[in-house]
Amino acid sequence: METKNIMIVGVGGQGSLLASKLLGHLLMEQGYDVKVSEVHGMSQRGGSVVTYVRYGERVNSPIIDQGEADFIVSFELLEAARWLSFLKPGGQIVTSTQQIDPMPVVTGVASYPEDLVEKMKATGAKVDALDCLSLAKQAGSSKAVNLVLMGRLSHYFGAPDEVWQEAIKAIVPAKFLELNKKAFELGKNA
């Protein structure tokens, strides 16, 4: 099997680490060789972060180069656009429509770009954009955006729902399990 590549991008503090652990567990349970990179970037709240998840028959490196990502899963709209050059032709973006102002916007030096979904689609990218923050709040916590995104991503994987549910149970702390299962379902069914 050809190695597949997933980039998880966002802003520090949004839960990308849990999302990458969940994907890694899910893919290993499916029998793949999996490499998950550490979070790269300013992992404290507010900085840009990226995690790589690579899986296949045999994976030698956790790093994804430009033009190699089969999927970009983004917690924030501008981050999806920022990493667009890493998406391979025919690749899929799954993104939250949430907008978090980066420092140049906060300080007034720049303005937040408009029409990002349309601009990404204009490059030929397939973009699945969803208001994940609202769905996470509906599930019970704004911190559940990561599981809403994983639910949405599940549309693009052959993994059965039971395998996703087992991975959620294995990775999510027990006291947050029901909330996160609900967030996953809301993302999957949106």
ABEGO torsion letter per residue (X at the ends): XBBBBBBBBEBBGAGAAAAAAAAAAAAAAAGBBBBBBBBBEBABBGBBBBBBBBBEABBABABBBBGABABBBBABAAAAAAAAAABBBGBBBBBBABBBBBAAAAAGABBBBBGAAAAAAAAGBBBBBBBAAAAAAAAGBAAAAAAAAAAAAAAABABBAAAAAAAAAAABBAAAAAAAAAAAAAAAAX
